[in-house]
Structure formats: C-alpha cells, structure tokens
Amino acid sequence: MRSSPQALAERRRLIAEGEARLRAGDVAAARLAFEQAAQSAHEAEIELGWLRMQMQAGEYRQALAFAAHTAGVHLDHVEGAAFYAWLLNLGAQVQAATQTLDGVQARAPGHPLVQAVQQRWQSGALAPSADMLRLPARLAPYATGAQVPPGARVVATGLLLADGGHVLVPRAALPEGLPGAPSAEVRLWLRNGLGQTVEAQLEAKEASDGASLASEVVMLRLTQTLPVGGGEVVASRDAAPGTPAYAVDLPANQALDQGNNQGNNQSLDAAGEPAWPVMRAGFLGLPLAAAQGKTRLGVALPGRGLRGGPVYDQGGRLIGVALGQMASPGQSGKADQPNAHLPDLLLPVSALRARFGERFGRVAPPARPTPVGADELYELVLRSSLQVLALPVSVPPAVR
C-alpha cells in the first residue's frame, strides 16, 4: 500500500529525528523516533537506523540478530547485508562474515559501500572509510561528549579499568614530548565503542626503565567516568600457552596516518573518527626464547599498531592486554613505530597487578571458566576497549 504524502513526510521527519538524536547521544529518544517510523512502514532505511541505535546502546547481540533479518528481507538494499557482514567480522565471526560479503558482492559488485568494506578487509585496516560513514548504513557510532580537534589521530587502544575513571594505554601512544610537558598541554582523549568521548591526562609521569614489558604501559585519568561493562572479571592466575582467547583492537586509518594515500583516495580516510572495536579469536602463543618475560599474543589481530586492547579467555575473564612491538633504530621500519615483522605480545594480568594494583575487577576463582558466547563478550568489549586519540602538543587545539 502506497503512503500518502503526509504519511511519507512524517516518516522522513521521524527518521531525521532519530538520526539527530543519535548524533546527540540521546539513544532513548532515537529509539522512540525509529520505532514510531517503523510502525508506518517496513523500510530498509528505518531498520538501518534502528541497527545503529542498538549498537550505540551497546546491544550487539540484538543488533546482530536484527541485521540478519534486514540482510535477508531487503535484498534490493545491499546496505543491510554489508552491515550484517561488518558486524559479524567485528565480533570474530570472520568466516560467516566473508560468506555474507561474497553474497553481497555477487549482487552488487560495484556498490561503493561493498567496495569500501572489501578494501578494508583486504588491507587489514578496519577503521571505517568515508564511504562506510555515509548514511543510511554508517558502519560506526557517532562521537559524543568531549569535542576532539581535527588534528587528533587514533594512535592506539586503551583498556578501561573497573572504576570507569582510569585507562591503561601503551606508553608509545603518547605524543612526542608529553612525559615532560605541563599537564595543561596534554591533549589526549579516550572514546569507547558507543562513541562516548572524554579527555584524559597522564596519572603520573615516570620514565620507562626498559626492564619489563609492564613499563611500556601507562595509566591515564579521565576527566569524566565512562560506563563499565558490568562484567569485569579477572583471572586469578596467568593463562597458559594454547589457552583459547579473544583479543581486541581499535585500528586507526593506517593509510592516512602513514601518508600512503594518493590522489583523491586521501579524502576517503577520516582519521580520528569513531569506530567499533575489532575482536578476534585464537590461542595464546609461546614465550619468546630471546626475550625473557615476553609472550606471543598468538591471536591474529588485523593490520598492525601499538595495540593496547584487552585480552579475554573463553569465560570473558580479563587475562591481559595486547601490545605491538616497536622497531629499534637498527631494525627495519622507523624507530618507535610498530614493526610488522615482530609478533604482538601479551602483557599478562599478573604484571598489570604488580604495577598498578587491584584495579581490574572481581578476581575469579581458578576453576575452568564457563564459556560465554562471542556476541555476549563483544558487548563488554564495546565499553572496555577505547580509542586513544592524541594531538601533538605543538599543534594548537581547534575544536570542530
């Protein structure tokens, strides 16, 4: 049945209202607007807005199920299937994501969104490009809260601690000159997978002694607390090599940051944009024979970077953080930059406790954990893993 002009205009108004509420971070009002729009029509655009509302509310499991519906029902709108494939990929269901994307490519091989998603998967740089940020799909949350200057870049991933007010980040993520700079010049922001953004400052300035891997992690203090996942459970002892695990990262737009874009491709990468975290499953690696105290992460995260995201066991217990290894002046690659030839490392929770104390959540008994679903764990990940955005102190802040 065709809608009257008045009904169509009201539906367009409700969709726009829902979008505006999402941009403002008012998820409850966005939910109401999209729900009212859906009562008058069964449209892909409305369902895509509903999906992004669910993700911005942290409802990954519901979003994943609804995205499967949207992909299967609205075959003439490939955005729904691309959205579903992207969510599967983020939540460690890589094979199912690949199969879904292959089906979309067969139907719409030249679609800009499909091409953008495929290019991201091939490059391993899973931060969304401009084509992926356009409506009606928009494969990313909106940034809310503290405004970030346009010169800021996503440089690493951070782990939100159980108090919601402190974050651990790789030391190498700090802007050049930061450790000796006055606190007023510090320009750091943290943003979770819901898009909520807050400014942060270094909790304490101390030099790296280089004697332990734990010294390569520093603590930041948030100017406002962020919501914790509600399931912060920490393993009582370090996980053994071969333990099934999930690792998390929030990749930056590497092509832009490394200056590898050419021509009009440069406009396709918007560094500093919000993104959903990437989770991967695997098995913890063995200790490195040449480096005492260093253990291979073992879980293959896409791309490369400083890392810094949480690592969980099958029961959703925190067992450490992932760290990328840095190149030294004598190695290939630029010094103090991630080296693609060196494996990612695991910094175990025992080392974190030894350095920062009991800040990580409730300690679980040593018994074998009851496995949780990857989709359930990803809902925790949306809050516990944070984008680390940095602005060199030499760049004057210009709020956008």
Buried (B, 14 or more C-beta within 10 A) or exposed (E): EEEEEEEEEBBEEBBEBBBEBBBEBBBEBBBBBBBBBBEBEEBBBBBBBBBBBBBBBBBBBBBBEBBBEBBEEBEEBBBBBBBBBBBBBBBBBBEBBBEBBEBBBEEBEEBBBBBBBBBBBEBBBBBBBBBBBBEBBBBBBBBBBBEBBBBBBBBBBBBBBBEBBBBBBBBBBBBEEBBEBEEEEBBBBBBBBBBBBBBBEBBEEEEBEEEBBBBBBBBBEBEEEBEBBEBBBBBEEBBEEEBBBBBBBBBBBBBBBEEEBEEEEEEBBBBBBBBBBBBBBBEBBEEBEEEEBBBBBBBEBBBBBBBBBBBBBBBBBBBBBBBBBBBEEEEEBEEEBBBEEBBBBBBBBBBBBEBBEEBBBEBBEEEEBEEBEBBBBBBBBBBBBBBBBBBEBEBEBEEE
